Amino acid sequence: MAKQKVVISTHLKADIEELLSSLTYDKLFILTDTNTREKCLLAIQEIPEIQKARVITVGAGDIHKELESLSYIWNILSHEGASRNSLLINLGGGMITDLGGFAGATFKRGIKTINIPTTLMASVDAAVGGKTGINFNGLKNEIGAFYPPVCVCIDCEFLRTLDRENLLSGYAEMIKHALISSMEIYTSILLFDPDGKIDYTFLNKLVAQSVVVKERIVEEDPKERGIRKALNFGHTIGHAYESLSFKKGNPILHGHAVAAGMISELYLSYKTCGFPMERLRQVVHYIKEYYTPILFDCKDYDTLYEYMTHDKKNEGGIINFTLLSQVGEVQINQSVTRKLILESLDFYRESFGM
């Protein structure tokens, strides 16, 4: 899989102009959702090449990351005469970079794509690493492909449009990257106060170091056969929390579920891999300070466990965890007993006083 270029931009228009001038393409398309067309397209609209581009807009929200939207994009590309030499810019959050990336991967067996993420979650996670896909049959990212963009251009100025909950959602992935990388990054990540006056220059530096963590892991293991599974930390139980919230009709943002999942999976790490309790309590304290608790009780345990058994990372019917023995010391392909998994759910509820 080709290595993608990542640009941490401080002058977005100039960087996009330079990028476009370096590429050869016959037609340019821009994929947005209804929100990013209104709020984010203006940031690059004055670029002459962008003014000539065909803008494709789909509905906002993960509900639109599905086959109907994909077909809509294919149809426009086809009717507008897109070829294998065309270029598709995905301007938006993780839904757009996933959907547009998969459209690019499959149209004419692959056209060039560029990701310009507009949310923190997309900047540090969805837009980087080459994973693309759509939801199918009620399952998240059930259909997809590994297809890296030619470039990811990240500009934290877009983050000024985010509300607190979406900012925190993306920041959970940055906490994860810190925990699986080094004490130096872990220490810096806990200095950020999302409730104070946000220093976007400092946040830009944190984003840059977080992206480097993901890039390094993806480059070493592009198709998730080994160490890339480190990026799944917090997600096995996190996805179960997320699915339960949808089932209860009170959906939570992905990153908030991951934050909760990290608490439970750090407990598993403590019990099975010797992760230090002092460090576990430090992470719990930070997440409790900024993240709203996910409400569930022991009647939901069977449902949560059932969701975990359907996780895509499982092998041979065994729930597969990525755990930690220390900050930066990752243990992949870990299996634990049902009893201990349920204990980790207890630990989360007790941590939030439920």
Salt bridges, closest charged atoms under 4 A:
GLU46 OE1 - LYS13 NZ 3.19
GLU49 OE2 - LYS52 NZ 2.93
ASP62 OD1 - LYS65 NZ 3.95
ASP62 OD2 - LYS140 NZ 3.46
GLU80 OE2 - ARG54 NE 3.38
ASP98 OD2 - LYS65 NZ 2.77
ASP125 OD1 - LYS214 NZ 3.02
GLU157 OE1 - ARG160 NE 2.98
GLU165 OE2 - ARG164 NH1 3.00
GLU165 OE1 - HIS256 NE2 3.51
GLU173 OE1 - LYS176 NZ 2.78
GLU173 OE2 - HIS235 NE2 3.01
GLU173 OE2 - HIS254 NE2 3.31
ASP195 OD1 - ARG164 NE 2.49
GLU215 OE2 - LYS3 NZ 3.89
GLU219 OE1 - LYS3 NZ 3.57
GLU224 OE1 - LYS131 NZ 2.52
GLU242 OE1 - HIS254 ND1 3.00
GLU289 OE1 - HIS285 NE2 3.79
ASP300 OD2 - LYS248 NZ 2.80
ASP302 OD1 - ARG338 NH2 2.56
GLU306 OE2 - HIS310 NE2 2.96
ASP311 OD2 - HIS239 ND1 3.82
ASP311 OD1 - LYS313 NZ 2.66
GLU315 OE2 - LYS229 NZ 2.97
GLU343 OE2 - LYS339 NZ 3.03
